[in-house]
Amino acid sequence: MIFPAILIGSGVITTSLMVYKKKRNTKTLWSKKIDQPPVNAPIKSLLEQHQQDMQQRKQEASHELKLSTAAMAATGLAALLYSPLLLIGLPLTLYSSAPIFRDAWVYWKEKRKLHSSTIDSIAIVGTLATGYFFTATLINVLYFLGQKILLKTETDSNRQLLKLFGDQPQHVWLWCDGAELEVPFSHVQPGQVVVVHAGESIPFDGEVITGVATVDQHILTGESRPKEKQPADKVFASTLLTSGKLHIRVDKAGKDTVAAQIGEVLQNTLDFKSSIEARGTRIANRMTLPTLALAGIALSTKGPLSAVAITNCNFSDIIRITIPLGVLNHLKMAAEHGILIKDGRALELLGEVDTVVFDKTGTLTREEPEVGWIYRCNTLSDVQILSLAAAAEYRQTHPVARAILAAAKQRGVKVKPSDHTRFELGHGICAQIQGKNVLLGSQRFMNKENITIPEQAEWHENEVGHSLVYLAVDGELAGVIELQPQTRPEVPGIIRKLRKRGLKLCILSGDHEQPTRQLAESLGIEQYFAETLPEDKARHIEALQAQGHKICFIGDGINDAVAMKKAQVAISLAGATTVATDTASIVLLDKSLQQLDGLFTLAKGFNRNMKSGMAWSLLPGIVGIGAVFALHMRIYGAMGLYLISLGAGATNSMLPLLKHKEKNGVHQKNVKNC
């Protein structure tokens, strides 16, 4: 009489638990869909909501894993010691199985496709119906363990993006009744005038009313050369005022600015990349229908126990455990090398890449310029020209001053501060140096000071779109200093390594034709595109993809973000614009390209490990199905193979990390011995 009583009591308890579970109204664990905010909601709102959804699913998986573990303990003790414990074990088993049944039904209802949880549901019902209670609870434990690991490895590609203007202050200076008034950023309206000082980001699209200044626009346009701005010129939000001071009439604010419009394009194409199911889950789902067919054949030819054994040979849960575990371990190895991989699928895709496309300014080159040619216009030598320029810029901190002072230091030029310096905003510097009147600045500054500049000169012929700084001494032009972008020191070596891998290389830049071509030629890169707008960059990526290429795009600016979304893999450098680093699936944390070749090596090893992991997950299941038909293997035999497969798959997933730690340990030991 004990077992009927246990079954009746279990039914009552289970019904009560199910009513409670229904009230909790939890989401399906497999679901990647979130309740969408309004279409015009900002990117930040979309990502915050997705993050909350992910957190809820993680909590639900942890809750179900605890319940199924308790059920397994109860049924195990009931089988070994005290059978009435089934009164606890069976209700917990059915209660904890409810999400699996629900996942199978909802997936079919919404997509008209079979989810791997369908097989798990049938296996649970079958094992319970045939009296294999402990086996049913083990299925639950492994199912929810797989869910928890999978959710853990859904990395930060969908985490909260910082707002587009994260670098901007919360307040701006509003020009009101002849004075600068600090007001909240959000209070400024089109038509009002704001004041922007050197070193500050321009907060709005607008037109210069008064003032002359240089503006670095490379994050929007890709141009390496700062632009001089004067009254009636247009300026854009998120660009940087490097020197001078501007009064700007606000034309566009908030979502109407150019930078925000790029953000809107991103929002319209934002799919979180989580709509693409994880590789292991995708394969597990594809195995469902064949397994059901084989179970049906076994039912008609071998009986119910064989059919249930077949369902227990579907090792989809192992795939959902071992594959994400392998991803997680490779992400850890990447992190130790200063590589943040925000989307684990990027590693898989990187192994398929055959073309690497670089942005130019800020990626292949540094934002800080360096001194190139020095042109002499009278008897002064290069060293004297550089010495006078460095003396005039001695106490300045803008990029031009830093470049000139760095060149003087590198060439061993002794710099003496000027006797007197007067800085004219947006034009240049007037200085008294050793009794000489020195002027240093732009061509406009020379014209303003009535300094004659020859129309036919060497620097006009050699100029390749770089900035020119003019030096005049005692009313006569003495020399011209050319400033050019400096290539990152690691770039030539990285380019050689990528070329050895057989990768096609390309430069995609918003900068002018000549400097882009010059850089491409110096690095031996045959293909390049110059003067490209953000939407043009995306079209170039699509054109390469139409030719059959798999693209990895590496960029750092707002103007790169749309192209980064189009590429199979997007990489950015730490310290780049917020939009670039949040759009990228991989971020190089050391702010250089030094780890790029190692990243491709890691991706190759990752794909190799995934293939072997897939084999260890599938082959024992195939052997088990064959054993059911040929050797009449039963449920415990299937579960034995299940555990062997799980152990082999987990070992395969952990092996790269163990080898990595061993290699690092040996390296650190050798360093210590040295």
N, C-alpha and C positions, 0 to 999 in steps of 0.2 A: 504493500500500500504506500510505501514511502515515495516511490517515483511518481505515481499519479499526483500525490499531494504536492510534491516539489514542482511538477509541471503546472498545476493549477495556481499555486502560489506565485510561481514565476510569471505566469500570464497576468495576474492581477498587478504585481509590482511593475512589470514592463509597461502595462497600459498606463499606469500612473506616471511613470517616468516619461513616456512619450507625450502625454498631455503637457507636462512641464517643458519638454524640449520644444514643442510647437510654440509655446508662449515666448520662448527666447528668440524665435524668428531669426536664426543665424543664416549666414550666406553659405553657398556651396564653396567648398574648399578649393575646387579647381578653377573657380571663376576668376577671370582677370578683368571682368567688366566692372566699371564703377558708374555710379549715378552721375550723369554728366551735368555740370553747372550750365548756366546759360551760355549761348554761343559766344557772347562778347566777354565772358569771364576771363580774367588774366591768367597767364600761364601758371603763375604761383598758386592760384586757387585750384586749378586742375590738379597740380601735383600734390598740394596739401591734401586734397580729398582722396587722391589715389593712395597716398601714404597712410592715411587713416584707415582706408579699406584694407590695405596690406596688414596693418597692425591688428585689426580685428580678426583677420583670417589666421594670423600667427597665434593669437590667443586661443582661438577656437581649436586649432590643431593641437596645441599643448593640452587643452582641456580633454579632448577626445583621447589623446595618447595616454593620459593618466587613467582615464576610465577603463580603457581597453587593457592596460597593464594590470589594473586591479582585478578585472574579470579573468585575465589569464592566471593570476595568482590563485583566485578562488577556485576555478575549475581544475587547476593542477592539484591543489590540496584536496579537492573533493575526490579526484581520481586516486590519490595516494593514501589519504588518511580518513576523510570524513565526508561521505556522499551528500549529507544534507547541505553542505556548503554550496551545492549547485543552486540552492534557493537564492543565493547571492550572485553566483557566477553567471547563471543563465540570464536573469534580467539585465545585469550589467553588459553582458555580451550583446543582447538584442538592442539595448539602449545605445551602446557605443557604436553599433553597426548602422544605426539610423542615418548618419551622414553619408555613409557609403551607398545605401539604397537611394537616398535623396539625390546624391551626385549623379548616379546612373540615370535616374528618371529625368531630372532637370536637363541634363546634357542632351538626352534624346529629345525631350520636348522642345528645347530651344534650337538645336542644330540638326535634329534628325540624323544623328550619328551615334554610334556605340562608343561609350567611354570604357576605359579599362576597369573602372569600378563595377561595370556590369558583370564581368567575370568574377570579381571579388564577391559581389552580392550572391551570385549563384553558388560559388564555393562555400560561402558562409551558411547559406540555407541547406546545402547538401551535406556538409559536415555535421551540422546540428541534427538534421533529420536522420542521419546514419549513426548518431551517437558519438561522434568524434568532437566532443565539446572543446577540448583543449586546443585542437587544431583550428577551430573557428576563431578562438580568441587570439591565436598566434597570427592569423591572417589580419585581424584588426590592428594588432600592435604594429606589424610591419607596414600596413597601409598608412597609418597615421605618422609613423616614423618617417616614411618616405615623403609625406606631405610636409612635415616640419622641416626636413632638410631642404626640400625644394624651395619652400618659402624663404628659408634663410639665405639661400644662394640667389634668389631674385634680387640682384644687387641694386645699387643706388642710381641706376640710370633713370629711375622714376622718382627719385627723391626730390625734395623741395628745391626748386630753382630760386636763387635769389632774384629779387626784382630787377628788371632791366637796367634801372639807373641806380644800382647798388653803390656805385662809387660816389654818387652825388650827395652833397650835404642835405640835411632836412630843411635848411633855410637858405634863402638867396638874398642878395642885396638889390632892393628895388629903389630906383631913382625917383624920388618924390619931393617936389618943391625945392629942388636944388640941393638935396641931401640924400645920402644913402641910408635906407631904412631896411633893417633885417626883418623879413617876413617868411612865413612857412612856404615851402616849395609849392604846395598844392593851391595856394591862394592867388598865384600869379595868373593873369588872364591875357589873352592876345591883345596887343595894342599898348601894353605897359612897357616900360623901359627898365631893364636890369643892368647891373654893373658886374663885370667879370674881371678878376685880377689875375696876374701871372701865376701859373701853377694850379689854377682852378679849371674844372670841367665846365664847358658851356652847357647850361641846363635846358635850353630851348632852341628850336629852330627860329631864326630871326634875321634881321638886317642891322648892320652896324650903323649907328647914328653918329657917334663921335669916337675918336681914338684910332690909333694904328697899333697893330700887334701881329705876332706870328702865331699860327694855329696849326697844331698837329692833327691831321684828319685821317691818319692811316687806319684807325679802327673802322672807319666807314668807307673810305675810298681805296685804301691800300697804298696810297702814295707815301713814299718814304720822305719826300721833301716837304717840310712845313710850308704853309701858305701865308703870305702876308695879307692881312685884312685891313681895309680902310673904309671910311664912310661909303655907304651904298652897297658894300659887299654882303653876300649871304653867308651865314654861319649855321652850324648844325649841332643839335643836341648830342652830348657824349663826347664831342671832340675836346681837345685839351689846349688851353691858352698857355703857350710856353714862355712868352714874354710880352710885355705891354699891358694895356688896360683898355677895355672896350665898354661902351654903352650900347646895348643891343635892344632894339625894339622887338618884342616877342610877336612872331607871326603865327607859330604853331606851338601848342603846349600839350602835354600828356600824350594821349594815344595818336595824335595827329603828326607827331614828329617823325622824321625819317627813321630814326633808330627804333621807335615804337612800331612803325609799319613793318620793319623787318621782323620784329617780335611777333607781330600779328600773322605774318606768313608762317613763322615757326608754329604758332598755335594752330593754324589751320591744317598743318601737316603733322601735328603732334599725335602719335599713336602709342607713345611710351615704349614702343618695341616689345611690349609685353603681350600684345595681341598675338604675336608669334609664339606658339607653344614651345616649351622647353623640349630639347631634342629627345630626351628620354621618355617624356610623357607622350610625345607625338608617336614614337615607335610603339610604346605600350598600347596606345589606342588602336593602332593598325593591327596589332596581334589579336584583338578581341574577336572579330568575326571568324577568322580561321580556327581559333580555339573553340568557339561555340560549335562550329561545324564538326570538329573532331570529337567533341564531347557528345554531340548528338549521335554520331556513328558508334561511339563506344556504348552509349545507352542502349542502342538497338541491337548491338552484337555481343557486348560483354556484360551488360547489366548496370544498375545504378552506382555501385561502388566504383566501377571503372570510370564511369562518366564523371563522378565527383573527383576521382584521382586526376583525370585530365584537366579539370578546371584548376586543380592545385598545381599543375605543371605550367601554368601561365605565370611566368616569373616577372610580370610587369612591375610589381612592387620593388623588386630588386633593381630593376632599371631605374626606377624613380628614386632609389636610395643611392646607388653607386655612382651614377652619372653626375648628379649634383654634388656628391662628395668629392669626385674628381675635379669638378669645376672649382669648388671651394678651396681645395689644396693648391691648385694652380694660381688662384687669386692671391693666396698667402705668399707663394713664392714670388709673384710679381711685386707685391707690396714690399717685400724685403729688398727688392732691387729699385725701389723708388718709383714704381709704376702702379697707378691706381686704375684698376679695371672696373668700371662702374656697371658694366653689362657683361656677364659671363659669356653670352653668345658672341661677343665681339672676338673672343679668342678663336672660336671655331671659324668665324668668317675671315679673320685675318689670315688663317692658313690657306684660304682660297684666293687671296688677293694676288693679282698679277701686275697691278699698276699703282704706284704711289704718287699722289699729286700734292705738291707743296705750295702753300701760300708763301709769298716772298717776304714782305716786310713784317718783322716781328717773329718770323719762324725760321727762315734761312738766314736772315740778317737780324741784328740787334736794333732796338729802337734808337739807341744812342749812336750818333754819327761818329766818324773818325776823319782825321785830316788826310786828304789824298795828295793831289798836286799842289805845289806852291809856285805861283807864277811871279817872276820879278819884272818890275816896270821901270826901275832905275838902277842905281849902283848898289842898293842894299842886297845882301845875300839872303838865301833861304832862312838861315839861322837868325839873322837880324830881323827879318819880317816876322818870323814865328815868335821871337823874343818880345818884340813890341806888342804884337797881338796878345800874347799871354799876359804881359804886364797890364794891358788895358782891361783884360777880362779877369784879373787876379781875384777879385772878391765876388765875382758873379757865379751863379749856380745853375743857370739854364743850360740845356744840352750843348749849344754851340760853345759856350765858355768851357764846359767840361771837356769837350773834344779837343779844343786848342790847348788847354792846360795839360791834358794827358799826352798830346803829341810833343809838347815842349819837354815834359819829364822823360818821355821815352827816348828823346834824342839828346838828352843831357844838357838842355838849354837852361841856364840859370835865369830865373825870373825875379825881377825886382818890381815891387808894387809901384804903381804910378804915383806921382806927386799929388795929382788932383784928378778926380774922375767925375764926369757928369753923364748920367745915363738918360738918353732920350727915348721914352717909351715907343716901341714899335719901329725905331729907326736904327739906333746904334749907340756908340759910346764916344764921348769927347774926353781926351785925357792929356795931361801934361806929364811927359816922360823924359827925364834928363834934358830938360829945356826945350823939347820938341813938342809941337802941337800935333797930336795923333787922333785921327778919326778912324773908327772901325765899325763897319755895319753893312747895310744893304746898298744896292745900286741906287735906290730911291734916296737914301741918306746922302750918298755922294752927290747926287744931283741937287739935293736941297742945299748942300754946303758949297755948291758951285765947283766941284772937283771934276775935271775933264776926264772922261773915260773914252778911250779910242774905240771907234766903231768896229774896226778890224783888229782882233786881238787873238792871241793863242788860246786863251781860255774859252773863247766863243767856239773855236774849231774843235776843241777837245771835250767840251762840256757834254755830258751824257745824262742830263736831267738832274744833276746834283746841285746842292746849294753852294753859292759863292759868297764869300765874305771879303769885302774890299777894305784895304788899309791905305790911308793917306797920311803923309807926313809933311807938315808945314805947307799945306795947300796943294800938294802934288801927289798923284796916285803912285804908291810905292810897291804895292803887290796885291795879289789876289790869292786867297786860300780856298781851295776846293774841299768841301765836306761831302763825304760819301758814306753810304750805309756800310757798316762793318759786318762781314760775314762771320757767323758764329764759328769759333775755332774748331769745333768738332765736326762741322758740316762736311768738308772734303773727305775725311775718313769714312764717315757714315755713308756718303754717296757711293764711294768705292765698294763698300761692303754690300750695299743693296744691289748694286750692279752685278756683283758676283753671284747673287742669288737669282739672277735672271729677271729681275723686276724692271718693268718699264717705268721711267721717271719723267715727271712733267712739273713745270712751274705755272701756277695760276695766280696772276697778280693784278691788283688795281693800279699799280704803279705805271709809269710811262714806259714806252716801248724800249728806249735805249738802255736804261739801267737794268731792265728785266732781261734784255738780250745779253748784255754784258755779263750779268751774273750767271745766266744759263751757260754761256760759252766758257766761263772760267771754271765751272763745275763739270763740264762735259755733258750737260743735259740738253738733248736735241730738241725737245718739244716744250714750248712755252706759250702762254697767252697773256698779253699785257692789256692795261687800261680796261679791265673788265668790271662791270657793275655787279652788285650782289646777285641779282637775278641771272646775269650772264654767267657767273661762276656756276650756278646750279645747272644751267643749260649745257655748259661744257662737260660737266660731270655726266649728265644724261647722255650726251653724244658719245662719250667714251664707253659708257655702259651699253649703248645701242650697238657698238662695235664688238661687244662680247667681253669687255674688260670688267674685272672686279676691282673696285676702287677703294683705296685707303687715302683719305684726305686729311692733311695736317695743316691746321690753321690756328689763328689766335684772335681774330677781330670779329666785331659784330657783323661786318660785311662777309665773313666766312661762314656764318651760322647756317644759312640756307643750303649752301653747298655741302656742309657737313651732314645735314639731315639727309641729303640725297645719296651720299656715299655709303657703301656697304659697311665701312669702318671709319669712324672719325676720331682723330687724335688731336689733343691740344696740350699746350705747355702750362704748367702751373704758373700763375701770375698773369695769364692772359685775361681778356675781358670775361666777365661773369657769364655772358651768353655763350661764348665759345667753350668754356670749361664745362658748363652744364649741358650743352648740346653734345659734346664729345662723349663717346663711350669709353675712351681711354685718356688718362691725363698723366703726362710725364712730370713727376713731382720735383725733379731737380732743376726744372726750368731750362732744360737743354734737350738736344736730340741724342745725347750720349747713349741712352738705353734703347734706342730704336731697333738696332740690329738684334740685341738680346731679346727684345719683345717678339720678333719674328721667330727666333729660335724657340722661345717658350710656346708660341702658337703651334709650331710644328710638333713639338713634344706633346702638347695637349691633344691634338688630333690623333696622334698615334696612341695615346693612352685611352682616349675615348673609344677607338676601334677595338682595342683589346678588352676594355671593360664591357663593351657591347657583346663581344664573343662569350665572355665568361657569364654574362647574364642570360644569353639565349641558348647556348649549346646544352647545358644540363637540362633545360626544359624540353628541348628536342629529344634528348636521350630518354627523359622520363616518359614522354608521350609514346615513344617507340617501345619502351619497356612495358607500358600498360597494355598495348596491343599484343606484343610478342611474348611477354613473360608474366602477364596477369598481375603486374605490380599494383599494390593498393595505396591507400591514402598515406600511410606512414612512410612508405618508400618514396612517394612524391615529396613529402615534407623533408625527408632526409636529403634528397637531391637539392631541394630548395635551400636548405641551410648550407650545403656545400657551395652552391652557386653564390649565395650571399657572402660567405667567407672569402671566396676567390675574388669576387668583384670588389669587395671592400679592400682586400690586400692590394689589388691592382690600382685602386684609387689612391691608396696611401703611399705606394712605392715611390712615385716621383718626389713627394715631399720628404720622405725618409732619406733618399739619395741626396737631395738638395741639402738637408741638414748635415748629413755626413760630409759632404763636399765642403760646406762652409766651416764645419768643425776642423777639418784637416787644414784648410786655408788659414784659419785663425791661429791654429797651433804653429804652423810654419812662420807666420808673422811674429808670433810671440817668441819663437826660438831665434829668429833673426835679431 
